[in-house]
Amino acid sequence: MNPDDIRYHREHAWVRVEGKRATIGITDFAQQQLGDIVYVDLPELETEIDADSELSEIESTKATSPVICPVTGTIVEVNEDLAESPEIINEDPYGNGWLAVLEMSDASEMNDLMTRDEYEKFLKEEEEK
């Protein structure tokens, strides 16, 4: 079940906002598509990143896939636990499997992202293609 307190990007990333900070991860759908995750290339602290650009890469037993950043900001924290245990993303994509925290530059970008209901509708439409 996708949580409803976060927003979703069309590239299957999610964002949870607290103040100006945005925690980012990949959706349950994305981790299922990837399969067993074996490596996460975490972004560097203090890196400025634009919305819709590559935040990191995730390597699984099936493929290597970029994670697209849903909002613009500066990396202020990364999930160091993923370096040792990337499978946390498979186990808890919306909790302990988060990737990074950004200090957002423009909170209005959240308005461009999907709600849970919109994201679930988007997934159904993608399946029908």
C-alpha positions, 0 to 999 in steps of 0.5 A, spaced: 500 500 500 502 506 498 502 511 503 498 518 502 502 522 506 507 523 500 508 525 493 510 521 487 514 522 481 512 519 474 519 516 475 517 512 481 520 516 486 517 519 492 518 525 497 516 526 504 516 533 506 517 536 513 518 544 513 523 545 507 526 538 508 524 533 503 526 525 504 526 521 497 526 514 496 523 509 490 516 506 490 514 499 492 512 499 485 519 501 483 523 496 488 518 490 485 520 492 478 528 492 480 528 485 484 533 484 489 537 490 490 545 489 491 548 496 490 546 503 491 550 509 488 548 515 494 549 522 492 554 526 495 552 531 501 552 538 499 550 537 492 545 541 488 540 537 484 535 539 479 528 536 479 527 531 474 535 529 474 539 523 476 539 523 484 543 516 484 543 509 481 540 503 484 543 496 481 539 490 482 540 483 480 536 484 474 538 491 472 541 498 473 536 504 474 537 511 475 533 514 481 530 521 478 530 526 483 522 529 484 524 536 487 530 541 486 535 542 492 541 541 496 543 534 499 543 534 506 543 527 508 544 520 505 542 514 508 548 511 509 545 504 512 544 502 504 551 502 503 552 496 507 545 493 506 541 495 500 536 490 500 533 495 506 529 498 500 526 492 498 524 490 505 521 498 507 521 502 501 517 508 504 521 507 511 528 505 512 529 504 505 529 512 504 535 514 499 537 522 501 534 528 504 534 535 500 533 542 503 528 544 497 529 550 493 522 551 491 517 548 495 512 549 490 515 543 485 511 539 490 504 541 486 507 538 480 507 531 483 502 526 484 498 524 490 497 517 492 490 516 488 493 519 482 499 515 482 495 509 483 491 511 477 498 512 473 500 505 475 494 502 472 494 506 466 502 504 465 500 497 466 494 498 460 499 500 455 
